[in-house]
């Protein structure tokens, strides 16, 4: 089964930064032809969209609530997508998921993505 492997989560203090990474399991596909996206699910809440990057790299979408604090990027040589998060707050505590869709333009909708990672835990302490 084709999946994504997320990493880079952990415990960070308020105001700190983290960079999450996401790569296809076993290099099973090339992210260069996929839209990549990040979602998160805080404890007891529904999953929410954070950011997406269309497969061409020319269309990036960021949730209004995260504008200015997160940056989505990719390295096609390393076959990895990233989510840089800055000025972290306690409400950023969540499980973070990366997702991918072949030839995708980039979307805020979960249903647009058919390949998902297992979730990476981020905890922000005050």
N, C-alpha and C positions, 0 to 999 in steps of 0.2 A: 504494500500500500504506500502510495506517495504521500509524504507528509513534510512538514517543516519542523525544524529544530530551533527553538528559541533559547537564548542565553543572555547573560548580563544582568539579570535581576539580583535583588538582594536588599539589605537593610541600609537605608541612607537617612541622614539627618535633614530636617527642614532646611530648605535653601540649597541643598546639594544637587548634584547632577548624576545622571546615569545614561549610559548608551546601551540599548538593547540591540542584540543581533539576531538575525533569522536566516537560516540557510536550508536548502532542500536536503532531506535525509539522504545520505549516501550519494550526494551529488546527482540525484535522480532526474533533475531538470535544470535548465538554465534560467535564472531569474531575469535575464535580459529580454525574454519574450513574454514576461508575465507582469501584470499589474500587481503591485505589492501594497499591503495595507496593514495597519495596526488597529486593534481594538483592545478594550480592557473591560474587566468585570469586577467592580468593587464588591466587597463582602455584602451579601444580602441584596444586591442590586442587579439590574439587567446589564448585559453587555452593551458597550457604547463605542461608537466610532471615534478614532483619534486622528488618523491621517492616512492618505493613500497617494500612490505614485503610479501613474499610467505607464504602460510598458515602454512607450517611447521616451519616457523621462521628461516629456514636455508638459505634463499636466499633473500638478500636485495640489491636493486638497487637504486642508487642515480644519478640524472642528473649531468652531468659533471660540469655544471655551478654552481651547488649548493654544490659540494663536499667540505667537510670540514666545511660547515656552517649549514647543516641540518642533523638531525638524526630522523629516523622513528623507532618507537617502539610500543609495545602493552602490555597490561596487561590483560591476559585472565580471571583473577579473577574479575577484575573490568569491563570486557567486553568492553574495550576501546582501541582505537589506538591513537597514539600521533605523532605530528611532532614538534620537538624542532628546533627552528631557532635562530641562533646567529649572532652577528655582522650585524644586519639588516641595509639595505641601502634604500634610497628613491625608487629605482627601484624594491624593494620588495613589494611596495604598490600594492595590488591586492585583488581579491576575492579568497579565498582558499577553495578548495573542497576536501572532502575525498570520496573514492570510495571503493567498495568491490566486490569480486567475489568468489563464492563458489568453494573450492578446487583449487583456482588459484595458479599458481607458482610465480606470480609477473610479471608485464609487464609494459612497458612504454606507451603502446597504450591505449587510452581512450576506444576503442571498446572492450577491454578485460573485462571491468567492467560493470555490469548491475544494481548495486545499488549505488546511489549517495546521497550525502548530499546537503543541500540547499545553501551552501556557507557561509564562515565566512570572514568578512572584516578585512583587515590589512592595516593600514596606517602608513608610516614611515616618520617622519618629520625631516627636516634638521636644 
